[in-house]
């Protein structure tokens, strides 16, 4: 099962879902893809300065998972490439 499908199924069944991503700020393309170790790789154009990349990560994850931006939050790793994400319904 693909990670995104697994997450969508888990989101439907739970009020809160936690998972980790690996961020690639300053990328040429924006994408959410299955990475290594059952972790999503999230690429955004924004630079990591002033939290711009984190905002774009939230926006892109919300779009990919058909959620609103307020339902997606970064709970740890604000200044790291590995980030822990929380989804709430």
Secondary structure, 3 states (H helix, E strand, C coil): CCHHHHHHHHHHHCCEEEEEEEEECCCCCCEEEECCCCCEEEECCCCCHHHHHHHHHHHHHHHHCCCCHHHEEEEECCCCCEEEEEEEC
